[in-house]
Amino acid sequence: MGLLPAKAVAQQSTPAAPPAPPDRSPDQSVDRGFLRVSEGLIHYRFAGTQENSAHLPLYMAHAGPGSSLSMVGLIKQFSDSRLTIAPDMLGNGDSAPPASENTNMLYYAECVVRILDLLKIDRIDFYGSHTGAQIGCELAVKWPDRVRRLVFDGLPLFPEDFKQQLLANYAPKVEPDEFGGHLLWTWNFVRDQSLYWPHYLHDADHRLANGLPSPRDMHLGVVDVLKALDTYRIAYQAAFAQNVADLLPRIKSPVLLMAIERDPLHFYLDDVARLLPRAQKILFKRAANPNDRIAAIRSFLDS
């Protein structure tokens, strides 16, 4: 596949309803906590319990940029039958920065293992979105005994030339300045991720057929990025450098590959599936009922 999606994105010219926003509303049923690791504190959200549960705990890895706040809706859905935990990646949300700016995806997967050890959890089911899914690839290959089933919701398979473009342009270093330019940059960065793929190419060929999130969800996304303005880019750089194609054929655990048409990473779904021929694959239509996606994940994980 070429530089991705320009023409395919442009063909999505039919007006579309705005994407259903993630549930970010406060809820007393979702708790928050911190774990201390060598880098500092890891913040995580959790709900449910292992006690009397027939299911393994579910570990949820969020996409970048942002935090486990984007996982709140899913945490509520799955914590009715199992312990569900969703940490903020190091360098994102309220978690400490990584130990170094020169990390890789294996580092973030190893952090998952450290979190599980601190929580005294031996084995999990795993859900990952975008960067979170890439962490799951490393986890499944390097620590196969720690994960039973994996759900990859939007997994990229970027060609090499596109990876180099993303490394150079997608997640720049941004410094606060006396005129507040970093505030405007962050607002535009969060907004443009809904309007263009990739966000920095503002032309018709790269325009997505998506609407904007609500002003409240925009605000919450901006706050998340501002919290980690100095470090948000570190996980992105590791993700863009990862060789996903090399890892996929080495995954032995059952995998559900899923994507929704409003997500530009859905263009890679078939390519990823060819490297994981035993995986289940589901492409959801743009206007799919969110409950259909929940049901598909539940059915896969509970089997």
C-alpha positions in Angstrom: 0.0 0.0 0.0 1.4 3.4 -0.8 1.5 6.6 1.2 -1.9 5.6 2.5 -5.1 6.8 2.1 -5.0 10.1 0.3 -7.2 9.0 -2.6 -9.2 6.6 -0.5 -9.9 9.3 2.0 -10.9 11.8 -0.7 -13.4 9.3 -2.0 -15.3 9.4 1.3 -17.2 12.5 0.2 -20.7 11.5 1.5 -21.6 13.7 4.4 -21.2 11.8 7.6 -22.4 12.2 11.1 -19.7 13.1 13.6 -18.0 10.1 15.2 -19.5 8.9 18.4 -17.3 10.4 21.1 -15.7 8.2 23.8 -17.5 8.3 27.1 -15.4 10.7 29.2 -18.0 11.5 31.8 -17.0 11.2 35.5 -18.4 8.1 37.1 -18.0 6.8 40.6 -17.9 3.2 39.3 -14.5 3.9 37.7 -11.7 4.3 40.3 -8.3 5.8 39.9 -5.0 4.8 41.4 -1.2 5.1 41.2 1.6 2.6 41.0 5.2 3.4 41.7 7.8 2.2 39.2 11.4 3.2 38.7 10.4 6.1 36.4 7.9 7.5 38.9 4.2 7.1 39.3 1.9 5.4 36.8 -1.7 6.5 36.9 -4.4 4.0 36.0 -8.2 3.7 36.0 -9.9 0.5 37.0 -13.3 -1.0 37.9 -14.6 -4.5 38.6 -13.1 -7.2 40.7 -11.3 -10.5 40.2 -13.3 -12.0 43.1 -15.7 -14.7 41.9 -15.1 -13.8 38.3 -14.8 -16.5 35.6 -12.9 -14.2 33.4 -9.3 -13.0 33.4 -8.6 -9.3 34.1 -8.8 -7.1 31.0 -5.9 -4.7 30.4 -6.8 -1.7 28.1 -4.1 0.3 26.4 -5.2 3.7 25.0 -4.2 5.3 21.8 -1.9 8.3 21.6 -2.0 11.1 22.4 -4.2 11.2 25.5 -4.8 8.9 28.5 -7.0 6.2 29.9 -9.7 8.8 30.1 -10.6 7.7 26.6 -11.2 4.2 27.9 -13.8 5.1 30.6 -16.7 4.0 28.5 -15.1 0.6 27.8 -14.1 0.2 31.4 -17.7 0.6 32.4 -18.9 -1.9 29.8 -16.5 -4.8 30.8 -16.1 -4.3 34.5 -19.5 -5.9 35.1 -17.9 -9.3 34.7 -14.2 -8.8 35.3 -11.5 -6.6 36.7 -10.7 -4.0 34.0 -7.6 -1.8 34.2 -6.4 1.0 31.9 -3.1 2.8 32.7 -1.9 6.0 31.2 1.2 5.2 29.1 4.4 6.6 30.4 4.8 10.1 29.1 1.0 10.5 28.7 -1.9 11.6 31.0 -0.9 11.6 34.6 1.9 9.0 34.3 5.5 9.8 34.7 7.8 10.4 31.7 9.7 7.4 30.2 13.2 6.9 31.5 14.6 8.1 28.2 13.4 9.9 25.1 14.9 7.1 23.0 12.4 4.3 23.7 10.8 1.6 21.6 7.5 -0.4 21.8 9.2 -3.2 23.7 9.9 -0.7 26.5 6.1 0.1 26.8 5.2 -3.6 26.7 7.8 -4.3 29.4 6.0 -1.6 31.4 2.8 -3.5 31.1 4.5 -6.5 32.6 5.8 -4.4 35.5 2.3 -3.1 36.1 0.9 -6.6 36.2 3.6 -7.7 38.6 2.8 -4.8 40.9 -0.9 -5.7 40.8 -0.1 -9.4 41.3 -1.9 -10.3 38.1 -0.4 -13.3 36.3 -2.4 -13.3 33.0 -4.7 -11.0 31.2 -6.9 -10.5 28.2 -5.7 -7.4 26.3 -7.4 -4.6 24.3 -5.3 -2.0 22.5 -6.2 0.9 20.3 -3.6 2.3 17.8 -0.4 2.7 19.8 -2.0 0.5 22.4 -2.5 -2.2 19.9 1.2 -1.9 18.9 2.2 -2.4 22.5 0.0 -5.6 22.5 2.0 -7.0 19.6 5.2 -6.7 21.5 3.6 -8.2 24.7 2.1 -11.2 22.8 5.5 -12.0 21.2 7.9 -11.4 24.1 5.6 -12.4 27.0 3.1 -14.9 25.5 2.5 -16.5 28.9 1.1 -13.3 30.3 -1.7 -12.8 27.7 -4.6 -15.1 26.6 -6.5 -13.2 24.0 -5.9 -9.8 22.3 -8.1 -7.3 20.6 -6.4 -4.9 18.2 -8.7 -1.9 17.5 -7.0 0.0 14.6 -3.5 -1.5 14.0 -1.2 0.3 11.5 1.0 -1.3 9.0 2.7 1.8 7.6 5.0 1.5 4.6 8.6 2.6 5.2 8.4 5.9 3.3 5.2 6.9 5.2 6.8 6.0 8.5 9.7 8.3 7.8 7.2 11.1 7.0 5.4 10.5 10.2 8.6 10.5 12.2 9.5 13.8 10.8 6.2 15.6 11.0 3.5 13.9 13.2 4.6 14.7 16.8 6.9 17.7 16.9 8.5 19.0 20.0 6.4 21.9 21.3 7.7 24.4 23.9 5.5 26.7 25.9 6.0 30.4 24.9 5.1 33.7 26.4 2.4 34.3 23.8 0.5 31.0 24.4 1.3 29.7 21.0 1.6 26.2 22.4 -2.1 26.4 23.5 -3.3 27.2 20.0 -1.0 24.5 18.6 -2.4 21.9 20.9 -6.1 22.8 20.1 -5.4 22.6 16.4 -3.5 19.3 16.8 -6.4 17.7 18.6 -8.9 19.1 16.2 -7.0 18.3 13.0 -6.7 14.6 14.0 -10.5 14.4 13.4 -10.3 16.3 10.1 -7.2 15.1 8.3 -5.1 12.0 7.9 -2.3 12.7 8.7 -3.3 15.7 10.7 -0.5 18.0 9.3 -1.6 17.7 5.6 -4.4 20.2 5.2 -5.6 19.5 1.6 -8.6 17.9 0.0 -6.8 14.6 -0.7 -6.2 14.1 3.1 -9.6 15.3 4.4 -11.5 12.8 6.5 -15.3 12.5 6.2 -15.6 12.9 9.9 -17.2 15.6 12.0 -15.6 17.3 15.0 -15.8 16.0 18.5 -18.0 18.1 20.9 -16.3 21.2 22.3 -16.2 19.4 25.7 -14.4 16.4 24.3 -12.1 18.7 22.4 -11.3 20.5 25.6 -10.6 17.2 27.5 -8.3 16.0 24.7 -6.4 19.3 24.7 -5.9 19.1 28.5 -4.6 15.6 28.2 -2.0 16.7 25.6 -1.0 19.8 27.5 -0.4 17.7 30.6 2.2 15.7 28.6 3.4 18.4 26.2 7.0 17.7 26.9 6.7 13.9 26.5 3.6 13.0 24.4 5.8 12.6 21.3 8.1 9.9 22.8 5.5 7.0 22.4 4.6 8.3 19.0 8.2 8.1 17.8 8.5 4.6 19.2 5.3 3.6 17.5 6.3 4.9 14.1 9.6 3.2 14.2 8.2 -0.2 15.2 8.2 -3.1 12.6 4.7 -4.3 13.1 4.9 -6.6 10.1 7.8 -8.6 11.7 5.8 -9.2 14.9 2.4 -10.2 13.6 3.3 -13.7 12.2 5.0 -14.5 15.6 1.8 -13.9 17.6 0.3 -17.3 18.8 -2.5 -16.0 20.9 -6.0 -15.7 19.5 -6.5 -12.2 18.1 -9.6 -10.1 17.1 -8.7 -7.5 14.5 -11.2 -4.7 14.3 -11.6 -1.2 12.9 -14.3 1.3 12.1 -14.5 3.1 8.8 -14.2 6.5 10.3 -10.7 5.5 11.6 -8.1 6.0 8.9 -6.2 3.0 10.2 -9.0 0.8 8.9 -7.2 0.9 5.5 -4.7 -1.5 6.9 -7.1 -4.1 8.3 -6.9 -6.5 5.4 -3.1 -6.2 5.2 -2.8 -6.9 8.9 -5.2 -9.9 8.6 -3.0 -11.4 5.9 -0.1 -11.6 8.4 -2.4 -13.0 11.0 -4.4 -15.6 9.0 -6.0 -17.2 12.1 -7.2 -13.9 13.5 -10.9 -12.9 13.5 -11.5 -9.7 11.5 -14.4 -7.2 11.7 -14.8 -3.9 9.8 -17.6 -1.8 11.3 -19.4 0.6 9.1 -19.1 4.3 9.8 -22.5 4.5 11.4 -22.2 1.3 13.4 -24.0 1.1 16.7 -21.4 1.3 19.5 -23.1 -1.6 21.1 -22.3 -3.8 18.2 -18.6 -3.2 18.8 -19.0 -3.9 22.5 -20.8 -7.2 21.7 -18.1 -8.3 19.3 -15.3 -7.7 21.8 -17.3 -9.4 24.6 -18.1 -12.4 22.5 -14.4 -12.8 21.5 -13.0 -12.4 25.0 -15.6 -14.5 26.8 -15.1 -17.5 24.4 
